[in-house]
Amino acid sequence: MARPLTADIDLDALRHNYLLARDLAPQSRSMVVLKADAYGHGLVACARALADLAPAFAVACIEEAELLRDAGITTPIALLEGFFTADELTRIDELDLWTVVHSDWQVEALLAYRPARPLHVWVKVDSGMHRLGFMPGRVAVVWERLAGATQQVGDLHLVSHFATADQADTHDFQRQMGLLQRLADDLQAPTCLANSPATLSRPQSHADWNRPGVMLYGSDPLEVPNAFSQRLRPVMTLSSEIIAIRHLATGERVGYGGRWQAGRASRIAVVACGYGDGYDRHARDGTPVLVGGQRTELAGKVSMDMLTVDITDLPEADIGTEVTLWGRAANGEVLTVDEVARHCDTISYTLMTGVLPRVPRRYHDARPRV
Ligand SMILES: Cc1ncc(COP(=O)(O)O)c(C=O)c1O
């Protein structure tokens, strides 16, 4: 018998979520963001599951792109941060990658390089996020230089990122959007703008390309969910089992520091999952957990390999009972990773990317094998 903790990855749900993104932006092409090991879901498995649907993938660095090419994936791949050193241009060329340029030194390096064939380049605009990109007033100059360098540069696009598309208040989003619209019109540039929240809730941003990430994995990024975000299906289910049960008298405490105290005679389940697996140690008492598909709560601080759950009101729960930390339980009940994240004062992104390698991934794909 192995340790019962697993991360089950539902590739049909991944495809369902991708098709939702595509249907929401029918005039746009939906590039799949696969960085950070497909947000913890497994880079190559997710890429293979979407290879027949997606016109392009996006990753954060050449190493991630190399893993995809080594696995035989031929889909175009964009490097969202471009290259980190000029010598990476050779690999970009060899692996046939698309590159973002966000800084002057990258433009100079690109113009000094002699690729086998002109590269597909995405000019990043800092439209208000103030992370990467050229300030709007400089974009036309950069664009003209690159457009004139026909030996180095083939297709040219504008790309930008929204800082607040998830928020109900649209003020900052509108400002970014207005600026990008003017730039795209002036330069007659094809653009790539929308992340998941914009794909789900800001149709005016869908543009020529969109770039959904987290929604593909079934997490709802919107501050206020909408009819579309509610159709997302969880892709990852993190589940384990009860490995021991304690009976506590009123007033007794559980775990490190004795943070949780029994307010009545209580039954506590010990579950094989801890922060050494990626479950967030910041999870508060009261964080929801499904035991046998029924909701209950975390009781006590998370340990490295175990956590503790109040099962006083679940008399059927026993050693071996399924425990769902997030995702879909065997009875169909869903606990979203977003809800768990709120109890940890974090976001779903950190929980999903934080599931550590010692947790075995099990992939499920109902598609007929060909
Ligand atoms: C440049 C860029 N584009 C797109 C995405 C995808 O964003 P989301 O996961 O919110 O859809 C990210 C994610 O961090 C990003 O950094």
Ligand as a Chemical Component Dictionary entry (heavy atoms), coordinates in Angstrom:
data_LIG
# 
_chem_comp.id                   LIG 
_chem_comp.type                 NON-POLYMER 
_chem_comp.pdbx_formal_charge   0 
_chem_comp.three_letter_code    LIG 
# 
loop_
_chem_comp_atom.comp_id 
_chem_comp_atom.atom_id 
_chem_comp_atom.alt_atom_id 
_chem_comp_atom.type_symbol 
_chem_comp_atom.charge 
_chem_comp_atom.model_Cartn_x 
_chem_comp_atom.model_Cartn_y 
_chem_comp_atom.model_Cartn_z 
_chem_comp_atom.pdbx_ordinal 
LIG C1 C1 C 0 2.233  37.600 -19.532 1  
LIG C2 C2 C 0 1.157  36.688 -19.059 2  
LIG N1 N1 N 0 0.149  36.391 -19.895 3  
LIG C3 C3 C 0 -0.868 35.572 -19.521 4  
LIG C4 C4 C 0 -0.893 35.005 -18.267 5  
LIG C5 C5 C 0 -2.059 34.129 -17.876 6  
LIG O1 O1 O 0 -2.775 34.736 -16.844 7  
LIG P1 P1 P 0 -3.990 33.976 -16.154 8  
LIG O2 O2 O 0 -3.421 32.755 -15.548 9  
LIG O3 O3 O 0 -4.505 34.928 -15.139 10 
LIG O4 O4 O 0 -4.942 33.683 -17.243 11 
LIG C6 C6 C 0 0.131  35.294 -17.358 12 
LIG C7 C7 C 0 0.097  34.698 -16.028 13 
LIG O5 O5 O 0 0.697  35.051 -15.076 14 
LIG C8 C8 C 0 1.184  36.158 -17.773 15 
LIG O6 O6 O 0 2.186  36.470 -16.940 16 
# 
loop_
_chem_comp_bond.comp_id 
_chem_comp_bond.atom_id_1 
_chem_comp_bond.atom_id_2 
_chem_comp_bond.value_order 
_chem_comp_bond.pdbx_ordinal 
LIG C1 C2 SING 1  
LIG C2 N1 SING 2  
LIG C2 C8 DOUB 3  
LIG N1 C3 DOUB 4  
LIG C3 C4 SING 5  
LIG C4 C5 SING 6  
LIG C4 C6 DOUB 7  
LIG C5 O1 SING 8  
LIG O1 P1 SING 9  
LIG P1 O2 DOUB 10 
LIG P1 O3 SING 11 
LIG P1 O4 SING 12 
LIG C6 C7 SING 13 
LIG C6 C8 SING 14 
LIG C7 O5 DOUB 15 
LIG C8 O6 SING 16 
# 
